[in-house]
Amino acid sequence: MNKTILIVAAHPDDEVLGCFGTVARLIKEGYEAYTLILGEGKTSRDDKRVIENKKDELELLNSEIQQANDAIGIKKVFIESFPDNRFDSVDLLDIVKVISKVKDEIRPDIIFTHYENDLNIDHRITYQAVVTATRPMQDECVKEIYSFEILSSTEWNYPLSFSPDIFYDVSETIDLKIKAMKAYSSELCEYPHPRSLDGIELNAKYQGMRVGKEYVEAFKSVRVVK
């Protein structure tokens, strides 16, 4: 088995929120992991997208991306700059091609990505692009695709539909997930916002309680070929 993981995230910090406890565990078990971040993550609140106006903020964010991913041993981070919360202004094919290029370079057999019915438009388009880029042809390397939840996006959509069927015990790696999230100081919020350190821990406890474990990350399987 190849034992290579690719995380495909729409925005910086989605990778941490979605699956870093699980991926940290799998890295400890001998897997090799990579992250692809598609969006630049800073211009969505501006009236007009002028990327030059965000140069300093983006430099800081890129530093945070690297620190967060180094915290659990991600081998390489691929960073793109699709417009934040405006993926619907980009041809889907352009996003698919970026995912396909990275996929062809590292040949992962497992992908973790967004849930198809998140509130955030970029998350939904990322999911669609991943499924398109990994169509199950005879020579397709990706054998397993899992959707993760993102606090302040998945649970904020209505009606709620995220119904996980895969639960990873992350009791021994939740501290690494918290450490990685601390690196995203520009993205963190204060509790009771879900995207806070307390929110992350409480959600892992809630998912753990559902399956008799202390801390858990939950996923919805998209396609698993065995």
N, C-alpha and C positions, 0 to 999 in steps of 0.2 A: 504494500500500500504506500502511496506517495506521502501521505501525512502532511500535506501543505494546505494552509488556511488562507483565504482572502476575505477580509472585511471590506465591504463596500458601503460607505457611509456618505450621506448627503452633505453633512456639515461637520466641522471640527467639534468634537466632544460627543457626537453621536456614537462613535465607535466605543468610547468608554462606557457611556450609559447603556448601550445595547448589549455588549457581550464581553467586556474585558475580564470579568471574573472567570468566565468559561474559557476564554482564550488563554488567559494566564495559567489556568489549570492544564490545558492541553499542551502548552509550551513546556511546562514542567514534565509532562508525560512524553515529550520527545517530538512534538509537532513543530513545524516551522510556520510562522505567521507573518502576513503582510497586511497593510492597511491602504485602501484607496479612498481619499476624501475628494468628493466631486466639486463641492461649492466653496466659495471664498469666505462666506460666513459673516460678513460685516456690513453689507450695503442695503439690507432689506428695509431699514427704517428711514433711508434717505428718500427725498422726493424724486430725485433722479440718481441713477447709478453712475457715479463718477469715481472710478476705482482709484484714481490718483489722489483723491481727497482722503483716502483711507490707508495711505501707504504706511504710516507709523503703526496704526492699529493692526494692519495685516502682518507686518514684520513681527510684532509682539505675538500675535496669534500663531504664526508659523513656528516661533520658538516654543510656544506652549504645546503645539501639536507634537513636536519632536520629543520634548520632555515627557509628555504623557505616554507616548508610545514606547519610549525607552524604558519606562517604569516597569513594564511587564515583559520586555524582551522582544518586541516586534522587530523583525529583521530589516524591513524597509517600509517607508511611508511614501506613497505616491500622492502628490497634491495637485489638483486641478483648480480652475478658477471660474466655474460656471456661476452665473449671477444668483446671489442669495435670495431664496424664496421666489425666484423667478425662473425656475427650470422650465416652466410651461412657455417661456418665451424663446426657448432653444429647441431646435429640431431634435426629436428623440434619437434619431440616427446618430447625431453627434455624440450624445452621451453613451449610446451603445458602443460606438467605435472606441471610445476611451476605455470602457470596461473590457472590451474584447482585446485591446492592445496589452493591457496589464495582465489579463488572464492568459494570453498566449505567451507572455514572457515568463510567468512564474508557474504556470500549469497547476493551479490548485485543484484539489479534489473536494474541498469543502468551502462553501461561501456562506457567510453570515451577512444579512442585509435587512432592510427595513420591511415593515409590515405593509401590506397592500392598501389598507384602509385607514392609515394614519390621518390625522387632521392636517398635517403639513403637506403641501403640494409637492415639495421637493422629495419628501420621503416616498410618496406614492409613485412619482416618476422614476425614482431610483430603483424601486422594486420592479417596475415594468421594464426598465432598461436591463436589469440583471437577468430577468427571465428571458428577455429577447436575446441577450448576448450568450446565453447558455442553453440554447435550444438543444434538445436531446438527440443530436445526430450520432452516428455510429462512432465517431472519433472524439466526441466531447469528453474533456477531462473532468469536468465538474460532476461529481456523483451525488453530492448532498448539498441542498440549499435550505437554510433556516432563516426565518424572519424573527427579528427581535422587537421588543417594545422600547419606546423612547419616552421617558417621563416628560410630562407637559406636552405631549403630542398624541400618543396612542390612547391614553385614558381620557383625553379632552374631546375626542370625537364622539358623536352620538348618531345612531345608537352604538353602544359599545359592542365590538365584535371580535376583539383579540381573544382567542381561545387556545392557549398553548397546549401542546401535547408532548413536549420535550422539556425535561427539567434537569438542569445541571446543578449538582451540589457544589457550591463555591465557598463553603465554610472556611477552607484553608487559603483562599485567594481573594476574599472580599477586601482584605487590607490592601492588596495591590491595586484593586479597582479604585478604592478610596484615594490611595496615593496618586494614581494617575489623574483622577478628577481634580485633585488639589492643584495640579499643574495648570489647569485651565482657570486661572484666577479671574480672567476677563469674562468668562462665561458662567461662572458659578452664581447662584442666587442664594438668598437667605431663606431658611425654613420659616413658614410652611410652604414655600414654593417647592414643587416636586423636584426641580433640578437643583437640589442642594445636597450637601453631604448627608444630612439627616434623612432627606427624602430617599436617597439611594439605599441607605442602610435599611430603612423601614420597608421599602419595596422588596428588598432581598429577603427580609424576615417574613413578609406576607407570603411571597411565593414559596418560601421554605415551609411555612406553616401548612400550606396546602398539600405538601407531600411528605411531611414528617421529618424535615431537615431544618437546620438552623438558618442557613443562608442559601438561596437558590436564585439562578437566572432561568427564566422561562422563555421558550421559543415555540413558534408554530412551524412545523415541517412543511416545506413547499414541494420538494421532490427528493426522494432518497432511493438510490439505485444500489442494490446489494447483489 
